[in-house]
Amino acid sequence: MIRRLLPLSGLLAFALLLEVVPYTGVVSAVYLPPLHRIAGALGQEFGRDAFWTALLDTLRTWLTGLAIAVGAGVVVGVVVGSVPLLRAATASTVEFLRPIPSVALIPLAVLLYGTGRTATLLLVVYASFWQVLVQVLQGVTDVDPVARDTARSYGLGRLARIRWLVWPTTLPYAVTGVRLAAAVALILTVTGELVIGTPGLGKEIALAQSGGAVAQMYALIVVTGLVGVVANVVTRDAEKRVLAWHPAFRKEAAA
Amino acid sequence: MTILRRTALVFGLPSVLFAAWWVFSAGSVDFYRPPLSSILAAFAETWFGSRIRDDVLPSLLRLAAGYSLALVLGIGLGVLIGLSPRLRIAVEPVLEFLRAIPPPVLVPILILFAGIGDLMKVLVVVSGCVWPILLNTVEGVRAIDPVLADTCKAYGIRGADRLRHLVLRSASPQIVTGARQALSVGIILMVISEMFAASSGLGFTVVQFQRGFQIPEMWSGVLLLGLLGVLLSGLFRLVERRVLAWYHGQR
């Protein structure tokens, strides 16, 4: 019973802290409005059409970017990973391009694509592509040598080997990559909206900030946090579902 | 594999790509995509002067300050939370929420509290870097090998010795993973914090070039940011190899 209540009490304590701190004068209530005013602003947001449009815009940019990055990452990863020569030749290039911070591309994206969705998409895809690619590359090389020899002696063709051997081995890695990419893609989506001005929650936050609507700004930030939580929960759940057959997850379910 | 072959593999594709960029952009008259030669010329001119001291160094110092602060905070709190199952269960939902907030949206809040000076920029870096470190430390501390923990108990090892030799040691691979994630987040936030409100710094300068349509200079700034990212992650790998030498040797 206590174990059930503990997480709840943590949340309550956090909420209480947010409500009480502004009254103590430690921080100005102008900068950190008490929780009930943030909640009120959140309620108002729910009534605004512009808010829902912004939320949908954010979700659309995020999911589009994620889909492109995952598709490209998986295809490139499987192709490059299954040809040893190709893998060796591209390793240094991948290692070089991957750590380039995607925000370095912001000025470029603005110049080439203006403030539209494409500019933000460029950032999102660049940042999340590497997450998927690196994981898939690692997964493809992880094929069990015994299983590979078995497949070969049974005379499986190239496509059949990819389908029945490489893909199941890679899947756990790919799913991890997708989970990481989803989080990174959301960060870059909101960043693009905030800095470049692509329509979405980030732009609404920037507008609220420059308009001095502090409570509204906090409310919108809470919304981005909630979107992030939902994304984490959904990807973790999907991971469990997709990998239900995997020994690591079977063990967890049995325990 | 001979050394020659290995060098060819490492440098082959990058030099091909570089040469292709050079050749295909050589005759470029497109205002937005200047030839690589003029970008490189602008690179030397732009960054090898007083800008290193005025823009690059302050950025790196702010990043270093924020990153170290996040390390101290993240590891300290992480050990505390990881060692107490009750505390962990209680704060878990709050941490999940705080972690899920995309760090750049905290910039407007931090501007309210800390103005637009160095403090704000350091705090932005801290606010983003602390979560990966904190959560990984918690996980690492949780996953201490029970046999080792019991051995410590049996030998009466406690207090600072236990913390240093058991808790931090066994959590360190996971902490390093968190620190690596935090570094790439930190670089991003360093740049972003300077794009909002600043009078110096890399992010500020690059955006300034973009707004002033100094295109080759802007491209050179993008190159510099990329190089910095590569350099810092290389540096991190060196440090990691030292810190975790015992761990990699074990495996």
Interface residues (C-beta under 8 A of the other chain):
Chain A: R3 L6 P7 S9 G10 L11 A13 F14 V27 Y31 L32 A88 A89 T90 A91 S92 T93 F96 P99 I100 P101 S102 V103 A104 L105 I106 P107 L108 V110 L111 L112 A183 L186 I187 T189 V190 T191 L194 V195 G202 I205 A206 A208 Q209 V214 M217 Y218 L220 I221 T224 G225 L226 V227 G228 V229 A231 N232
Chain B: L9 V10 F11 G12 L13 P14 L17 Y32 R86 I89 A90 V91 E92 P93 V94 E96 F97 L98 R99 A100 I101 P102 P103 P104 V105 L106 V107 P108 I109 I111 L112 F113 S184 I187 I188 V191 I192 M195 F196 G203 V206 V207 F209 Q210 I215 M218 W219 G221 V222 L225 G226 L228 G229 V230 L232 S233
